[in-house]
């Protein structure tokens, strides 16, 4: 099975957050970025399944 990834812009759109939020806050709240490449040409991406799992963890239970 091939892991699917989203770049920072796609992740921001998926979460309805800003690109700046994804860069600054996502790692702090538990969304682990993956770096492909090195230096200025490195691409930061997020695994789709991990983003979806993180979203489920944010659910507020009524009660």
C-alpha beads as a LAMMPS data file, in Angstrom:
LAMMPS data file: protein, C-alpha beads

63 atoms
62 bonds

1 atom types
1 bond types

-500.0 500.0 xlo xhi
-500.0 500.0 ylo yhi
-500.0 500.0 zlo zhi

Masses

1 110.0

Atoms # bond

1 1 1 0.000 0.000 0.000
2 1 1 1.332 3.427 -0.929
3 1 1 1.097 6.161 1.686
4 1 1 -0.567 9.278 0.350
5 1 1 0.730 12.701 1.294
6 1 1 -0.522 16.284 1.086
7 1 1 1.713 19.315 0.817
8 1 1 1.365 22.198 3.266
9 1 1 -1.131 24.110 1.110
10 1 1 -3.318 21.039 0.618
11 1 1 -3.152 20.254 4.336
12 1 1 -4.169 23.818 5.196
13 1 1 -7.141 23.631 2.822
14 1 1 -8.162 20.217 4.171
15 1 1 -8.119 21.535 7.755
16 1 1 -9.619 24.920 6.806
17 1 1 -6.613 26.606 8.398
18 1 1 -3.938 28.949 7.072
19 1 1 -0.644 27.802 5.573
20 1 1 1.097 29.718 8.348
21 1 1 -0.862 27.752 10.967
22 1 1 0.224 24.464 9.378
23 1 1 3.899 25.459 9.443
24 1 1 3.813 26.921 12.956
25 1 1 1.203 24.975 14.919
26 1 1 0.650 21.584 13.276
27 1 1 3.799 19.977 14.745
28 1 1 2.927 21.407 18.189
29 1 1 -0.564 19.884 18.164
30 1 1 0.587 16.443 17.066
31 1 1 0.593 16.537 13.264
32 1 1 3.981 15.191 12.267
33 1 1 5.485 16.716 9.116
34 1 1 7.574 14.635 6.723
35 1 1 10.527 16.231 4.946
36 1 1 11.441 15.054 1.465
37 1 1 14.753 16.366 0.191
38 1 1 17.229 18.670 1.877
39 1 1 17.965 22.354 2.260
40 1 1 15.935 24.994 0.477
41 1 1 14.482 22.431 -1.930
42 1 1 13.025 20.248 0.835
43 1 1 9.313 19.555 0.576
44 1 1 7.257 19.356 3.758
45 1 1 4.271 17.043 3.534
46 1 1 1.745 15.403 5.835
47 1 1 0.434 11.843 5.613
48 1 1 -3.284 11.906 4.749
49 1 1 -4.155 9.031 7.107
50 1 1 -2.426 10.779 10.024
51 1 1 -4.231 14.058 9.345
52 1 1 -7.559 12.201 9.242
53 1 1 -6.757 10.379 12.508
54 1 1 -5.785 13.691 14.157
55 1 1 -9.100 15.214 13.079
56 1 1 -11.009 12.357 14.736
57 1 1 -9.085 12.970 17.981
58 1 1 -10.322 16.581 18.005
59 1 1 -13.979 15.546 18.280
60 1 1 -15.754 17.072 21.259
61 1 1 -18.109 14.588 22.855
62 1 1 -21.499 15.948 23.882
63 1 1 -22.299 15.378 27.429

Bonds

1 1 1 2
2 1 2 3
3 1 3 4
4 1 4 5
5 1 5 6
6 1 6 7
7 1 7 8
8 1 8 9
9 1 9 10
10 1 10 11
11 1 11 12
12 1 12 13
13 1 13 14
14 1 14 15
15 1 15 16
16 1 16 17
17 1 17 18
18 1 18 19
19 1 19 20
20 1 20 21
21 1 21 22
22 1 22 23
23 1 23 24
24 1 24 25
25 1 25 26
26 1 26 27
27 1 27 28
28 1 28 29
29 1 29 30
30 1 30 31
31 1 31 32
32 1 32 33
33 1 33 34
34 1 34 35
35 1 35 36
36 1 36 37
37 1 37 38
38 1 38 39
39 1 39 40
40 1 40 41
41 1 41 42
42 1 42 43
43 1 43 44
44 1 44 45
45 1 45 46
46 1 46 47
47 1 47 48
48 1 48 49
49 1 49 50
50 1 50 51
51 1 51 52
52 1 52 53
53 1 53 54
54 1 54 55
55 1 55 56
56 1 56 57
57 1 57 58
58 1 58 59
59 1 59 60
60 1 60 61
61 1 61 62
62 1 62 63
